[in-house]
Amino acid sequence: MRLRRLLRTVGPPPGKVNRLPAVGPSRPEVRRSGPVGALGGLTRWVERGWKRQQINGRTVYRGPYMVKDPGTGKYLAFRGEIVEGEGRLAVTVSGLPAETRNHPKRVCFSPLGNDVYIVGWMSPPRNVDEAIFYVEKVIAESLNRNGQ
């Protein structure tokens, strides 16, 4: 009711047609295909180029953890694998930089051998995107800490 009153007070004079401008994007919307995240964008694992496949009834994600090197400004890639099954995520990362040994969360990374580490969780991630974000965050913090 208030809207009608407002439109009457600011609307066109009686007998004139009220043509409102179209509201929307100024250019066509580009839609990328892939799973959509909670905020409507592509999920982190898709953005980062991870691949998903089914193996023995489990979903396996493989791809790079991407972290910006504070010294060069270039992105560093660390090979990762996440296995989703029985409501849990098993998260591994290969080739962690030496700087992570000085990070407070270093105890979260347990060596499996051949420079591969499994990630332990105090609070497990709810999804693959959270797992990727956490690993990238710890690596980035480690690299930035030593650069200061």
Residue pairs with C-beta under 8 A, 6 or more apart in sequence:
11 18
12 18
32 42
34 42
34 43
34 46
35 42
35 43
35 45
35 46
36 42
36 43
37 43
37 44
37 129
41 47
43 128
43 129
44 128
44 129
44 132
44 133
45 52
45 61
45 63
45 128
45 129
45 132
48 63
48 64
48 65
48 66
48 132
49 63
49 64
50 61
50 62
50 63
50 64
50 80
50 128
50 132
51 61
51 62
51 63
52 59
52 60
52 61
53 59
53 60
53 62
54 60
57 85
58 83
58 84
58 85
59 83
59 84
59 85
60 81
60 82
60 83
60 84
61 80
61 81
61 82
61 83
61 84
61 128
62 79
62 80
62 81
62 82
63 80
64 77
64 78
64 79
64 80
65 77
65 78
65 79
65 80
65 93
65 132
65 135
65 136
65 139
66 75
66 76
66 77
66 136
67 75
67 76
67 78
67 136
67 139
67 140
67 143
68 74
68 75
68 76
68 140
69 75
69 76
69 143
70 143
70 144
70 147
71 147
76 97
76 139
76 143
78 93
78 94
78 95
78 96
78 97
78 135
78 139
79 93
79 94
79 95
80 91
80 92
80 93
80 94
80 132
80 135
81 91
81 92
82 89
82 90
82 91
82 92
82 128
82 131
82 132
83 89
83 90
84 128
88 124
89 124
89 125
89 127
89 128
89 131
90 118
91 118
91 119
91 125
91 131
91 135
92 112
92 116
92 117
92 118
92 119
93 109
93 116
93 117
93 119
93 135
93 139
94 114
94 115
94 116
94 117
95 115
96 109
96 115
96 117
96 139
97 139
97 142
97 143
99 142
99 143
99 145
99 146
100 106
100 109
100 138
100 139
100 142
102 142
102 145
102 146
103 138
103 141
103 142
103 145
105 138
107 120
108 119
108 120
108 121
108 122
108 138
109 117
109 118
109 119
109 120
109 138
110 117
110 118
110 119
110 120
111 117
112 118
119 131
119 134
119 135
125 131
125 134
